[in-house]
Amino acid sequence: MRQPSVISRRAAAAAAVLAVVAGAAACGPEDSKADGSGSGAPGKPQKGSTLTVLNSRPQSDFDPARLYTSGGGNVPSLVFRTLTTRNREDGAAGAKVVPDLATDLGTPSKNATVWTYTLKDGLKFEDGTPITSADIKYGIERSFAAELSGGAPYLRDWLIGGADYQGPYKDKKGLDSIETPDAKTIVFHLNKPEGEFPFLATQTQTTPVPKAADTGTKYEEHPISSGPYKVVKNEGDGERLVLERNPHWSADTDEERKAYPDRIDVRSGLDSAVINQRLSASRGADAAAVTTDTNLGPAELAKVTGDKKLADRVGTGHFGYTNYIAFNPKVKPFDNPKVRQAIAYAVDRSSVVNAAGGSSLAEPATTFLPEQAAFGHTPYDHFPAGKSGDPAKARELLKEAGHPRGLTVTLTHSNDKDFATSPEIATAIQEALKKAGITVRLQGLEDNAYSDTIHDVKSEPGFFLAGWGADWPSGGPFFAPIFDGRQIVEDGYNFNSGLLDDPAVNREIDEINKLTDLEAAAKRWGALDRKVGEQALTVPLFHPVYKRLYGEAVKNVVISDWTGVLDVSQVAVK
């Protein structure tokens, strides 16, 4: 992931997910499926009425090939079903992957390089025609076409021959590494072991697309639905998106989506303050409205907290994301581990949390992996400085590093007011480090320039603010892009800011990737995080918390640790 908006192909993941989706606590019962009613307005959920979605960013590129989502996405998953999907339950239970179009999570070969899936019976498109394995194969293949770029890169990276395949418009033969021996079976051949393939199978690229209905770049205007809703209107590239029931979707084949409303009306391009005002007032159609991308800011949250009725309509979520300080050890004085350690001791996490909006919107972090079991979180604090920092210990380390009188450094940050990598956070760090004898000069860059600068090996500064989020809730896509030396990109967007290329770390990443036991893999990701953390290549600062209002008529609010936000597939408004 990494930060809302397009920062990079993977940063877009975090961005996209963060933008449309968040753990300690989530809103709703422990098992929302058990009694069919999550939190929200009283009364048993019933079918009917219209759900309105008020968003700031449009649901652009509404084509399964072009979307960069996790777990099938939020609004996209109402139209696009995938081989697997996220479990639609509250909290930690929602961080699990479950079958969707497939009967199970797939059958791996002994070395996890071959994955076989069988489709459920009775699957149909919106026109009533059966969904076959060939439709899924074609849907994946078209995601390789240059004109339909934008989706997650994993299939291109993992499938044999994927790196050179140009998509079905140029290569009619298709990908040999995807086999469809019959209408209900699809087999994937990978170039290396990947135990987390069931997570990848949640991406919208595994959505079935009937070849005869493919209209290329215009497909987004009316994609053929495999989910409970079909597109009846798409205006302004997703700025206004209207969905109505797909009569050929059957709940018998879909345990995850409740599909209570008759109609979903997505209205985007709205100012965030306007969205929160409308949800707060909850008048007319806004009483049955939600948002999938607009958080409550610190000032708004303070007002809401003082009003019990409004406070009862705030969903709290946790998405796997870490905001941190990044070091480039090729740049002096950060080539000296003791300097990096000194900064780690000097950081005042209390002031950073306050700058991020307070403890309701941010939780202090000392580990790179998020504090969720799905990621393999293993508690550690290699440079314990308490809540307010330890400037004395920092000065001691600076002296050992040859800087007895302190030093002056430059901290690069974004000028975007995102309460994450922005001036507020940078200033909090500047003030804390001053107590340890470190003078921090702030270099603020506009968002695009900031992203281009910190993700280019040639221009990467020595000391900057960064953030990273999950393409899915596990250690693999969270840890490896930052610390796997083989993922250092010399010409293009690079995320391994510490330029770590440790053969032992690389080998352990490969060994974990072979595991199909995801719980066992999670424990090893946590252990590896703890080991790499000793090098102080990053200083974890905080994990964001998402607070979002919903209308007073909204029922069955379910917020999982996979997305961190209200799941529109579960909502009822009648």
PyMOL commands that set and color helices and strands:
alter all, ss='L'
color gray80, all
select helices_A, chain A and resi 11-20+32-35+76-78+92-95+133-142+146-148+154-158+197-200+204-206+211-213+216-221+251-253+272-281+284-288+298-305+308-311+337-346+349-355+373-375+391-400+423-434+447-454+476-483+485-487+503-513+518-533
alter helices_A, ss='H'
color red, helices_A
select strands_A, chain A and resi 50-54+84-86+97-99+107-108+114-118+178-182+185-189+229-235+240-245+263-267+289-290+314-317+321-327+362-364+407-414+438-445+463-469+538-544+546-549
alter strands_A, ss='S'
color yellow, strands_A
deselect
rebuild
show_as cartoon
